[in-house]
Amino acid sequence: MGVVIPLEEKAQEPGIEGLLALVSPDMARVNQTILSRSASDVSMIPEVANHLISSGGKRLRPMLTLATAGLCGYSGAGHIKLAASVEFMHTATLLHDDVVDESDMRRGKLAARMLWGNEASVLVGDFLLGQAFKMMVEVGSLPCLEVLSSAAAVIAEGEVMQLSVAKDTQTSEDDYLAVIRAKTAALFGAASEVGPLLAERSKAEITACRGYGLNLGIAFQLIDDALDYGGTSSALGKNVGDDFREGKITLPVVLSFRRGTQKQREFWRRTLEKGEIAGDDLETAIATMHQHRALEDTIERARHYGAMARDALELFPASPWKFALNDVVDFCIDRAS
């Protein structure tokens, strides 16, 4: 017998109420699809999936699929399964990420790997990816299947790219941006592109929606990078300083290393490359970042990509959908306020 997953609506943060109101009827259908497609007679599968799916994520990526479909006047039902596919792809990525990063926490709770082990986390992630592709095929849109399957490959490439720059303080800003374009922004872009594809809109409109999603995804990740050193656990959904403890090279580190003194660069090599972290090293890292405006400049770069996301939507006439999608940009950036 399958295990039933409780999937209540979560309270949403200020800034995306407009989007939530517009997509609410469709999100109810997406949630029901997530429920049914997470079920399995293998009880561990829905248990592990439910641990992450019901843990308070905003489901921003599937909402982008619904919103861009609405923006483009789509009137069918295929966007429901595609939105659920996008959420399953994201959830699978998180399950895999936590294993690769050896993370203990996710969205303020113990990571699934801490409760069920690495093997179960990876395999349940694979199950969710399989269900995602099954739903894409059921929708019957080859262009949408191509976009989302390509995104899955790019995300995996991004994960490998991140491994290649892990703990490498010589990583450049361009190298790092290439990682987050693949690892994070690719799914935002694909989620936003399949809406106009389903609606069979012009190439210009499809490209515009993809550009919106890609730039929003970069901005979103850059704010996450800043929050890891300058935010709170509740805002971040994980422990502040996790990136530092895991030796991750993010943009605030890249900027601090490039602008720092020789002594400060030795600090970054000791803590991130060698993993020799003492009791107050996180505080030293944060102070060093503030000294060199690394956090402020990371947020400023996020604002730049946010502006590019808004510009991409200028092709479309004014509508509640367009206003809501612009509000999402503000929401993503304002998390650092």
C-alpha positions as a Markdown table, in Angstrom:
| # | Residue | x | y | z |
|---|---|---|---|---|
| 1 | Met | 0.0 | 0.0 | 0.0 |
| 2 | Gly | 1.3 | 3.5 | -0.8 |
| 3 | Val | 2.0 | 6.0 | 2.0 |
| 4 | Val | -0.1 | 9.1 | 1.9 |
| 5 | Ile | 1.8 | 12.4 | 2.0 |
| 6 | Pro | 0.2 | 15.3 | 3.8 |
| 7 | Leu | 0.8 | 18.4 | 1.7 |
| 8 | Glu | -0.7 | 21.5 | 3.2 |
| 9 | Glu | -0.4 | 24.9 | 1.8 |
| 10 | Lys | 2.4 | 26.8 | 3.5 |
| 11 | Ala | 2.2 | 30.4 | 4.5 |
| 12 | Gln | 4.0 | 32.5 | 1.8 |
| 13 | Glu | 6.4 | 35.3 | 2.4 |
| 14 | Pro | 5.5 | 38.9 | 1.5 |
| 15 | Gly | 6.4 | 39.6 | -2.1 |
| 16 | Ile | 4.9 | 36.6 | -3.9 |
| 17 | Glu | 1.3 | 36.9 | -2.7 |
| 18 | Gly | 0.3 | 38.2 | -6.1 |
| 19 | Leu | 1.8 | 35.2 | -7.8 |
| 20 | Leu | 0.4 | 32.8 | -5.3 |
| 21 | Ala | -3.1 | 34.2 | -5.8 |
| 22 | Leu | -2.9 | 33.8 | -9.6 |
| 23 | Val | -1.5 | 30.2 | -9.5 |
| 24 | Ser | -3.4 | 29.0 | -6.4 |
| 25 | Pro | -6.0 | 26.9 | -8.3 |
| 26 | Asp | -3.4 | 25.3 | -10.5 |
| 27 | Met | -1.0 | 24.8 | -7.6 |
| 28 | Ala | -3.7 | 22.8 | -5.8 |
| 29 | Arg | -3.7 | 20.5 | -8.9 |
| 30 | Val | 0.1 | 20.4 | -8.9 |
| 31 | Asn | 0.2 | 19.4 | -5.3 |
| 32 | Gln | -2.3 | 16.6 | -5.9 |
| 33 | Thr | -0.1 | 15.4 | -8.8 |
| 34 | Ile | 3.0 | 15.5 | -6.5 |
| 35 | Leu | 1.0 | 13.5 | -3.9 |
| 36 | Ser | 0.0 | 10.8 | -6.4 |
| 37 | Arg | 3.3 | 10.6 | -8.2 |
| 38 | Ser | 5.3 | 10.3 | -4.9 |
| 39 | Ala | 3.2 | 7.3 | -3.8 |
| 40 | Ser | 4.9 | 3.8 | -3.9 |
| 41 | Asp | 4.3 | 0.4 | -2.4 |
| 42 | Val | 8.0 | 0.7 | -1.3 |
| 43 | Ser | 7.3 | 2.6 | 1.9 |
| 44 | Met | 10.7 | 4.3 | 2.1 |
| 45 | Ile | 10.2 | 6.1 | -1.2 |
| 46 | Pro | 7.2 | 8.3 | -0.1 |
| 47 | Glu | 8.7 | 8.7 | 3.4 |
| 48 | Val | 12.0 | 10.1 | 2.1 |
| 49 | Ala | 10.2 | 12.2 | -0.6 |
| 50 | Asn | 7.7 | 13.6 | 1.9 |
| 51 | His | 10.5 | 14.6 | 4.3 |
| 52 | Leu | 11.7 | 17.1 | 1.8 |
| 53 | Ile | 8.6 | 17.9 | -0.3 |
| 54 | Ser | 6.5 | 18.8 | 2.8 |
| 55 | Ser | 9.3 | 20.7 | 4.6 |
| 56 | Gly | 8.3 | 24.2 | 3.7 |
| 57 | Gly | 9.8 | 24.9 | 0.3 |
| 58 | Lys | 8.1 | 27.7 | -1.6 |
| 59 | Arg | 7.7 | 25.7 | -4.8 |
| 60 | Leu | 8.9 | 28.8 | -6.7 |
| 61 | Arg | 10.1 | 26.9 | -9.8 |
| 62 | Pro | 6.8 | 25.1 | -10.5 |
| 63 | Met | 5.0 | 28.4 | -9.9 |
| 64 | Leu | 7.2 | 29.9 | -12.6 |
| 65 | Thr | 5.9 | 27.2 | -15.1 |
| 66 | Leu | 2.3 | 28.0 | -14.2 |
| 67 | Ala | 2.9 | 31.8 | -14.3 |
| 68 | Thr | 4.6 | 31.9 | -17.7 |
| 69 | Ala | 1.9 | 29.6 | -19.1 |
| 70 | Gly | -0.6 | 32.1 | -17.8 |
| 71 | Leu | 1.4 | 35.0 | -19.1 |
| 72 | Cys | 1.3 | 33.4 | -22.6 |
| 73 | Gly | -2.4 | 32.6 | -22.5 |
| 74 | Tyr | -2.1 | 28.8 | -22.3 |
| 75 | Ser | -5.5 | 27.2 | -21.7 |
| 76 | Gly | -4.7 | 23.5 | -21.6 |
| 77 | Ala | -3.7 | 21.1 | -18.7 |
| 78 | Gly | -0.2 | 20.1 | -19.7 |
| 79 | His | 1.4 | 22.8 | -17.5 |
| 80 | Ile | 0.2 | 21.0 | -14.3 |
| 81 | Lys | 2.3 | 17.9 | -15.0 |
| 82 | Leu | 5.2 | 20.0 | -16.2 |
| 83 | Ala | 5.2 | 22.1 | -13.1 |
| 84 | Ala | 5.1 | 18.9 | -11.0 |
| 85 | Ser | 8.0 | 17.6 | -13.1 |
| 86 | Val | 10.0 | 20.7 | -12.4 |
| 87 | Glu | 9.4 | 20.3 | -8.6 |
| 88 | Phe | 10.5 | 16.7 | -8.7 |
| 89 | Met | 13.6 | 17.6 | -10.6 |
| 90 | His | 14.4 | 20.2 | -8.0 |
| 91 | Thr | 13.7 | 17.9 | -5.1 |
| 92 | Ala | 15.9 | 15.1 | -6.6 |
| 93 | Thr | 18.7 | 17.7 | -7.0 |
| 94 | Leu | 18.4 | 18.6 | -3.3 |
| 95 | Leu | 18.5 | 15.0 | -2.2 |
| 96 | His | 21.6 | 14.4 | -4.4 |
| 97 | Asp | 23.2 | 17.7 | -3.3 |
| 98 | Asp | 23.0 | 16.9 | 0.4 |
| 99 | Val | 24.8 | 13.6 | -0.2 |
| 100 | Val | 27.6 | 15.2 | -2.3 |
| 101 | Asp | 28.0 | 18.1 | 0.1 |
| 102 | Glu | 27.6 | 15.9 | 3.2 |
| 103 | Ser | 25.0 | 18.4 | 4.5 |
| 104 | Asp | 23.4 | 17.8 | 7.8 |
| 105 | Met | 20.5 | 20.2 | 7.5 |
| 106 | Arg | 18.0 | 21.1 | 4.8 |
| 107 | Arg | 15.2 | 23.7 | 5.2 |
| 108 | Gly | 15.7 | 23.8 | 8.9 |
| 109 | Lys | 15.4 | 20.0 | 9.3 |
| 110 | Leu | 17.8 | 17.1 | 9.3 |
| 111 | Ala | 18.7 | 16.2 | 5.8 |
| 112 | Ala | 17.1 | 13.0 | 4.5 |
| 113 | Arg | 20.6 | 11.4 | 4.3 |
| 114 | Met | 21.0 | 11.8 | 8.1 |
| 115 | Leu | 17.7 | 9.9 | 8.7 |
| 116 | Trp | 17.7 | 7.2 | 5.9 |
| 117 | Gly | 21.3 | 7.2 | 4.7 |
| 118 | Asn | 23.1 | 8.4 | 1.5 |
| 119 | Glu | 22.0 | 5.4 | -0.5 |
| 120 | Ala | 18.3 | 5.9 | 0.1 |
| 121 | Ser | 18.6 | 9.7 | -0.6 |
| 122 | Val | 20.3 | 9.1 | -4.0 |
| 123 | Leu | 17.9 | 6.3 | -5.0 |
| 124 | Val | 14.7 | 8.2 | -4.0 |
| 125 | Gly | 16.1 | 11.2 | -6.0 |
| 126 | Asp | 16.4 | 8.9 | -9.0 |
| 127 | Phe | 12.8 | 7.7 | -8.5 |
| 128 | Leu | 11.6 | 11.3 | -8.5 |
| 129 | Leu | 13.6 | 12.0 | -11.7 |
| 130 | Gly | 12.0 | 9.0 | -13.3 |
| 131 | Gln | 8.6 | 10.2 | -12.4 |
| 132 | Ala | 9.4 | 13.6 | -13.7 |
| 133 | Phe | 10.3 | 12.3 | -17.1 |
| 134 | Lys | 7.3 | 10.0 | -17.2 |
| 135 | Met | 5.0 | 13.0 | -16.7 |
| 136 | Met | 6.9 | 15.0 | -19.4 |
| 137 | Val | 6.3 | 12.2 | -21.9 |
| 138 | Glu | 2.6 | 12.1 | -20.9 |
| 139 | Val | 2.2 | 15.8 | -21.7 |
| 140 | Gly | 3.3 | 14.9 | -25.3 |
| 141 | Ser | 5.2 | 18.0 | -26.1 |
| 142 | Leu | 8.6 | 17.1 | -27.6 |
| 143 | Pro | 9.9 | 20.7 | -27.3 |
| 144 | Cys | 9.1 | 20.8 | -23.6 |
| 145 | Leu | 10.7 | 17.3 | -23.1 |
| 146 | Glu | 13.8 | 18.6 | -24.9 |
| 147 | Val | 14.0 | 21.7 | -22.7 |
| 148 | Leu | 13.6 | 19.9 | -19.4 |
| 149 | Ser | 15.8 | 16.9 | -20.3 |
| 150 | Ser | 18.5 | 19.3 | -21.5 |
| 151 | Ala | 18.2 | 21.2 | -18.2 |
| 152 | Ala | 18.6 | 17.9 | -16.3 |
| 153 | Ala | 21.9 | 17.2 | -18.1 |
| 154 | Val | 23.1 | 20.8 | -17.6 |
| 155 | Ile | 22.3 | 20.6 | -13.8 |
| 156 | Ala | 24.4 | 17.4 | -13.6 |
| 157 | Glu | 27.2 | 19.1 | -15.4 |
| 158 | Gly | 27.0 | 22.0 | -13.0 |
| 159 | Glu | 27.3 | 19.6 | -10.1 |
| 160 | Val | 30.5 | 18.2 | -11.6 |
| 161 | Met | 31.8 | 21.6 | -12.3 |
| 162 | Gln | 31.2 | 22.6 | -8.7 |
| 163 | Leu | 33.3 | 19.5 | -7.6 |
| 164 | Ser | 36.1 | 20.6 | -9.9 |
| 165 | Val | 36.3 | 24.1 | -8.2 |
| 166 | Ala | 35.6 | 22.8 | -4.7 |
| 167 | Lys | 38.0 | 24.2 | -2.2 |
| 168 | Asp | 40.0 | 26.0 | -5.0 |
| 169 | Thr | 40.6 | 29.5 | -3.9 |
| 170 | Gln | 41.9 | 30.4 | -7.3 |
| 171 | Thr | 38.4 | 30.1 | -8.8 |
| 172 | Ser | 37.5 | 33.2 | -10.8 |
| 173 | Glu | 34.2 | 35.0 | -10.8 |
| 174 | Asp | 33.5 | 33.8 | -14.4 |
| 175 | Asp | 34.2 | 30.2 | -13.3 |
| 176 | Tyr | 31.8 | 30.5 | -10.4 |
| 177 | Leu | 29.1 | 32.2 | -12.5 |
| 178 | Ala | 29.4 | 29.3 | -15.0 |
| 179 | Val | 28.7 | 26.8 | -12.1 |
| 180 | Ile | 25.6 | 28.6 | -10.9 |
| 181 | Arg | 24.2 | 29.1 | -14.4 |
| 182 | Ala | 24.3 | 25.4 | -14.8 |
| 183 | Lys | 23.6 | 24.2 | -11.3 |
| 184 | Thr | 20.8 | 26.6 | -10.3 |
| 185 | Ala | 19.7 | 28.9 | -13.2 |
| 186 | Ala | 19.2 | 26.2 | -15.8 |
| 187 | Leu | 16.1 | 24.8 | -14.0 |
| 188 | Phe | 14.7 | 28.3 | -13.4 |
| 189 | Gly | 15.2 | 29.0 | -17.1 |
| 190 | Ala | 13.6 | 25.7 | -18.2 |
| 191 | Ala | 10.7 | 26.1 | -15.8 |
| 192 | Ser | 10.0 | 29.5 | -17.3 |
| 193 | Glu | 10.5 | 28.4 | -20.9 |
| 194 | Val | 8.0 | 25.5 | -21.0 |
| 195 | Gly | 5.0 | 27.8 | -20.4 |
| 196 | Pro | 5.3 | 29.7 | -23.7 |
| 197 | Leu | 6.4 | 26.5 | -25.5 |
| 198 | Leu | 3.1 | 24.8 | -24.4 |
| 199 | Ala | 1.2 | 27.9 | -25.6 |
| 200 | Glu | 3.0 | 27.7 | -28.9 |
| 201 | Arg | 4.1 | 31.4 | -28.7 |
| 202 | Ser | 6.7 | 33.1 | -30.9 |
| 203 | Lys | 10.4 | 32.4 | -30.6 |
| 204 | Ala | 10.9 | 35.9 | -29.2 |
| 205 | Glu | 8.5 | 35.3 | -26.3 |
| 206 | Ile | 9.9 | 31.8 | -25.6 |
| 207 | Thr | 13.4 | 33.3 | -25.5 |
| 208 | Ala | 12.2 | 36.2 | -23.3 |
| 209 | Cys | 10.7 | 33.8 | -20.7 |
| 210 | Arg | 13.8 | 31.7 | -20.7 |
| 211 | Gly | 15.9 | 34.8 | -20.2 |
| 212 | Tyr | 13.7 | 35.9 | -17.3 |
| 213 | Gly | 14.1 | 32.5 | -15.6 |
| 214 | Leu | 17.9 | 32.2 | -16.1 |
| 215 | Asn | 18.6 | 35.7 | -14.8 |
| 216 | Leu | 16.2 | 35.2 | -11.9 |
| 217 | Gly | 18.0 | 32.0 | -11.0 |
| 218 | Ile | 21.4 | 33.6 | -11.0 |
| 219 | Ala | 20.1 | 36.4 | -8.8 |
| 220 | Phe | 18.4 | 33.9 | -6.4 |
| 221 | Gln | 21.7 | 31.9 | -6.0 |
| 222 | Leu | 23.8 | 35.0 | -5.4 |
| 223 | Ile | 21.5 | 36.1 | -2.6 |
| 224 | Asp | 21.7 | 32.6 | -1.1 |
| 225 | Asp | 25.5 | 33.0 | -1.3 |
| 226 | Ala | 25.3 | 36.3 | 0.6 |
| 227 | Leu | 22.8 | 34.9 | 3.1 |
| 228 | Asp | 25.1 | 32.1 | 4.1 |
| 229 | Tyr | 27.5 | 34.6 | 5.6 |
| 230 | Gly | 25.1 | 37.5 | 6.4 |
| 231 | Gly | 21.7 | 36.0 | 7.0 |
| 232 | Thr | 19.8 | 33.9 | 9.5 |
| 233 | Ser | 19.1 | 30.2 | 9.5 |
| 234 | Ser | 15.3 | 30.9 | 9.1 |
| 235 | Ala | 15.9 | 33.0 | 6.0 |
| 236 | Leu | 18.4 | 30.5 | 4.5 |
| 237 | Gly | 16.7 | 27.2 | 5.4 |
| 238 | Lys | 20.0 | 25.7 | 6.6 |
| 239 | Asn | 22.7 | 26.7 | 9.1 |
| 240 | Val | 24.4 | 30.0 | 8.5 |
| 241 | Gly | 28.0 | 29.2 | 7.5 |
| 242 | Asp | 27.4 | 25.8 | 6.0 |
| 243 | Asp | 29.1 | 26.9 | 2.8 |
| 244 | Phe | 32.2 | 27.9 | 4.8 |
| 245 | Arg | 32.2 | 24.7 | 6.8 |
| 246 | Glu | 31.8 | 22.6 | 3.6 |
| 247 | Gly | 34.7 | 24.5 | 1.9 |
| 248 | Lys | 32.5 | 25.8 | -0.9 |
| 249 | Ile | 33.9 | 28.6 | -3.1 |
| 250 | Thr | 31.0 | 31.1 | -3.6 |
| 251 | Leu | 31.1 | 34.6 | -4.9 |
| 252 | Pro | 31.7 | 36.3 | -1.6 |
| 253 | Val | 34.8 | 34.1 | -1.1 |
| 254 | Val | 36.0 | 34.8 | -4.6 |
| 255 | Leu | 35.7 | 38.6 | -4.1 |
| 256 | Ser | 37.3 | 38.5 | -0.6 |
| 257 | Phe | 40.2 | 36.4 | -1.8 |
| 258 | Arg | 40.9 | 38.6 | -4.8 |
| 259 | Arg | 40.7 | 41.8 | -2.7 |
| 260 | Gly | 42.4 | 40.5 | 0.4 |
| 261 | Thr | 45.9 | 40.8 | 1.8 |
| 262 | Gln | 48.4 | 38.0 | 1.6 |
| 263 | Lys | 47.6 | 37.1 | 5.3 |
| 264 | Gln | 43.9 | 37.0 | 4.5 |
| 265 | Arg | 44.5 | 34.8 | 1.4 |
| 266 | Glu | 46.4 | 32.4 | 3.7 |
| 267 | Phe | 43.3 | 32.4 | 5.9 |
| 268 | Trp | 41.1 | 31.3 | 3.1 |
| 269 | Arg | 43.6 | 28.6 | 2.0 |
| 270 | Arg | 43.8 | 27.2 | 5.5 |
| 271 | Thr | 40.0 | 27.2 | 6.1 |
| 272 | Leu | 38.6 | 26.3 | 2.7 |
| 273 | Glu | 41.4 | 24.4 | 0.9 |
| 274 | Lys | 42.8 | 22.5 | 3.9 |
| 275 | Gly | 39.6 | 22.4 | 6.0 |
| 276 | Glu | 41.4 | 23.6 | 9.1 |
| 277 | Ile | 38.6 | 25.6 | 10.8 |
| 278 | Ala | 39.0 | 26.9 | 14.3 |
| 279 | Gly | 36.3 | 28.2 | 16.7 |
| 280 | Asp | 36.0 | 31.8 | 15.6 |
| 281 | Asp | 37.0 | 31.4 | 11.9 |
| 282 | Leu | 33.5 | 31.9 | 10.6 |
| 283 | Glu | 33.3 | 35.3 | 12.4 |
| 284 | Thr | 36.7 | 36.2 | 10.9 |
| 285 | Ala | 35.5 | 35.2 | 7.4 |
| 286 | Ile | 32.4 | 37.4 | 7.8 |
| 287 | Ala | 34.4 | 40.3 | 9.0 |
| 288 | Thr | 36.8 | 39.9 | 6.1 |
| 289 | Met | 34.0 | 39.9 | 3.7 |
| 290 | His | 32.5 | 43.1 | 5.2 |
| 291 | Gln | 36.0 | 44.7 | 5.0 |
| 292 | His | 36.2 | 44.2 | 1.3 |
| 293 | Arg | 32.4 | 44.7 | 0.6 |
| 294 | Ala | 32.2 | 41.2 | -0.7 |
| 295 | Leu | 28.7 | 40.6 | 0.6 |
| 296 | Glu | 27.4 | 44.0 | -0.5 |
| 297 | Asp | 28.9 | 43.5 | -4.0 |
| 298 | Thr | 27.4 | 40.0 | -4.3 |
| 299 | Ile | 24.0 | 41.5 | -3.5 |
| 300 | Glu | 24.6 | 44.3 | -6.1 |
| 301 | Arg | 25.4 | 41.7 | -8.7 |
| 302 | Ala | 22.2 | 39.9 | -7.8 |
| 303 | Arg | 20.3 | 43.2 | -8.4 |
| 304 | His | 21.9 | 43.4 | -11.8 |
| 305 | Tyr | 20.7 | 40.0 | -12.8 |
| 306 | Gly | 17.3 | 40.8 | -11.3 |
| 307 | Ala | 17.1 | 43.9 | -13.6 |
| 308 | Met | 18.0 | 41.7 | -16.6 |
| 309 | Ala | 15.1 | 39.4 | -15.6 |
| 310 | Arg | 12.7 | 42.3 | -15.5 |
| 311 | Asp | 14.0 | 43.6 | -18.8 |
| 312 | Ala | 13.3 | 40.2 | -20.4 |
| 313 | Leu | 9.6 | 40.6 | -19.6 |
| 314 | Glu | 9.3 | 44.0 | -21.3 |
| 315 | Leu | 8.3 | 42.2 | -24.5 |
| 316 | Phe | 4.9 | 41.4 | -22.9 |
| 317 | Pro | 2.1 | 43.8 | -22.4 |
| 318 | Ala | 1.0 | 44.8 | -18.9 |
| 319 | Ser | -1.0 | 42.1 | -17.1 |
| 320 | Pro | -1.4 | 40.7 | -13.6 |
| 321 | Trp | 0.9 | 37.8 | -14.6 |
| 322 | Lys | 3.6 | 40.2 | -15.6 |
| 323 | Phe | 3.3 | 42.3 | -12.4 |
| 324 | Ala | 3.4 | 39.1 | -10.3 |
| 325 | Leu | 6.6 | 37.8 | -12.1 |
| 326 | Asn | 8.3 | 41.2 | -11.6 |
| 327 | Asp | 7.3 | 41.0 | -7.9 |
| 328 | Val | 9.1 | 37.6 | -7.7 |
| 329 | Val | 12.3 | 39.3 | -8.7 |
| 330 | Asp | 11.9 | 41.8 | -5.8 |
| 331 | Phe | 11.1 | 38.9 | -3.4 |
| 332 | Cys | 14.3 | 37.0 | -4.4 |
| 333 | Ile | 16.5 | 40.1 | -3.9 |
| 334 | Asp | 14.8 | 41.4 | -0.8 |
| 335 | Arg | 15.6 | 38.2 | 1.1 |
| 336 | Ala | 19.0 | 39.8 | 1.8 |
| 337 | Ser | 17.4 | 43.0 | 3.3 |
